[in-house]
């Protein structure tokens, strides 16, 4: 179910109608949250066009009302279930109040989680539904809305409750199949992860030897004749491509600049032809050095030859040709230099394609490594996610098996299923909702609850006037019949006048469906202040309310009834009690509203009793007497002895004149009423 789009629509209630103007707005009590504006904050510019939506700030002045309802919905010691009806005509602000109330309950529940002595519950879950989106059988659609809404926040709790609507042994089989499927997927993804790891480890060899068309492969094949001749000249027999890739691999695998220097030095002396050139250079250097020494020391060298008659001609010849030996020595040095230069030139020609191949290989390694690292990270996340899914499937399978074991008869004899047990969708919906309430009840009683079980569920239903009247009544009947467990608070936004078009019986059904009626249009009466808020001129509002302070550790509901209050309620019972339901509503509404007008609790009780169970004649007489009474005067109810006697008791408990006190109380009574 998607979140409902909140819309406003008016309210009209069955019963007697009053023609006099409704009194001013009810007084303020503890609000939902402290004011956020700071003195230094600049006021926001007003919008040039205002959308008709449920968001925005409270320009309607319903903060007090929402505060009371929030305390009621989240209080620990209220008896469930009950239904709050936000009643009003189209455009009166019901959807705004509904959205505001949901946000306030969320905030109050979150604050209660950090305060062990708070009178409010933590773990209150809000489920929002749109009547226009409830398709099919209403009870099934409402159960589906609960499943969708709670499944987003407490999925394990919902899964556990869902077992109540299914055959436990079939659930075990399905859980086992899910576990097997998840394990197969996990094994497959782990194999894929191993493959990616292997590809990462073998990337070097793969790119060099097993990837046709790689940059290194393309380079060596393009320059094969030149590379082959150079390798052959350096004494590398066999396939020149493999030889070349082996040299590239050895140089690329080595780390640090020392490896390249070592390779370059080996190219100077370690390969075929290079050593011979160095030997030739050494011989030539030695030859040149010897000839130079002979030229420098010719006198000492030729002196022994001149001492002999046979050696004199030889010494003379050497002396005559000594310049030639000097030239030969210089030529030998020049030959040695040429041999060394030729050695360096051959080494350069040999290394140049190898270094080029190393550069190409490392560039390709960086690119492919980034791709494989991304694939490895993605595959690792998939494996981790599937491992968590397998763990969850195993836990669900274990839970389903335990549930099936508990459902199996201990005697070993399988009983036949009851022929009266329905198997339709409505029955499953009822079983699912009952299971939700049962889990919450276990948590409330201190037993072992379901995982992440909330402590209360607030079901909010909006947009009833978007469906036909008959369908709206069916939905309300389904809500009343389905959410009757002591775990639910229901809040609906409805137009009772429109629903009453279904027939006279709906007027009685409204009192059965709704325990706390709240007329939104009876609250919103500061029209000038509303306009001033919309145009950004709050200073022109007719009424200015001071910021109030939030108290999450206190609640007005916990204040006990005094002896005077208790006695007065008992005396008012004959007026308030046309039925047990009306008596309950009378007491509940008195407890709910007495904090709003604490100085006029006796008058409030009298007016609530009259509103709850008074006859049309009594109500009409009171309305007329109140409209005609002058300030400071007393009310004349002598035509109704019952009311007159009760009013005498109220008069003894009231400090102010009755007329002024009643005019203060009337807005509160009208707000929590089915009557216009």
HUMOGI-V54627 format. One line per field, one symbol per residue. phi: phi as a letter, one per 40 degrees, with the letter a starting at -180 (. if undefined). psi: psi as a letter, one per 40 degrees, with the letter a starting at -180 (. if undefined). A space follows every 10 residues. Layout:
phi = ???
psi = ???
//
This chain:
phi = .cccccbbac babchcbbcc ccccccccbc ccaccccbdc ccccccccab ccbccgcccc gbdccccccc dccbccbccb cabbbcbicd gchccccccc cccccdcccc ccccbcbccb ccgcbcbbbb dcbccgcdcc cccccccccc ccbbcccccc cccccbcccc cccccccccc cccccccccc cccccccccc cbccccccbb bcgcdccccc ccbcdccccc ccccgbcgcc cccccccccc ccccbgcccc ccccccccac bdgccccccd cccccccccc ccccccbccc ccdccccbcc cccccccccc bccccccccc cccccccccc cccccccccc cdcccccccc cccccccccc cccccccccc cccccccccc cccccccccc ccccccccdc cgcccccccc ccbccccccc cccccdcccc cccccgcccc cfcccabbcb bbgcccbddc cccccccccc cccbccbbbb bbbabccccc cciccccccd cccbcbcbcc ccccbccccc cccccgbccc ccbbbcdbbc bcbbaccccc cccccccccc ccdcccbcac cccccccccc ccbcccbccb cccdcccccc ccbccdcccc cccccccccc dgcccbbccb dccccccccc ccccccdccc cccccddccc cbaccc
psi = hihihhiiii ihiiaiiiei iiiiiiiiah idiiieiide hhiihiiehh igieaaigee fedddddddd dddeidfihi iihhhhiiih eeeddddddd dddddddddd dddehdeiei iifhhhhhih deegiahddd dddddddddd dddgdddddd ddddeihddd dddddddddd dddddddddd dddddddddd deddddddde gheidddddd ddfddddddd dddefhiahd dddddddddd dddiiidddd ddddddedee ihdddddddd dddddddddd ddddddfddd deddddeidd eddddddddd eddddddddd dddddddddd dddddddddd dddddddddd dddddddddd dddddddddd dddddddddd dddddddddd ddddddehhd eehhiiihee hieidddddd dddddddddd ddddeeihii hfhieihhhh hifdeeiidd dddddddddd ddfeifeihh hihigdddde eeiddddddd dddhdghhhd eedgegdddd ddddefgdee iehhhihiii heeihedehi hidddddddd deddddgdid dddddddddd ddededgdef dddddddddd ddeiiddddd dddddddeii heiiihfdeg dddddddddd ddehdiiddd dddddddddd dgiei.
//
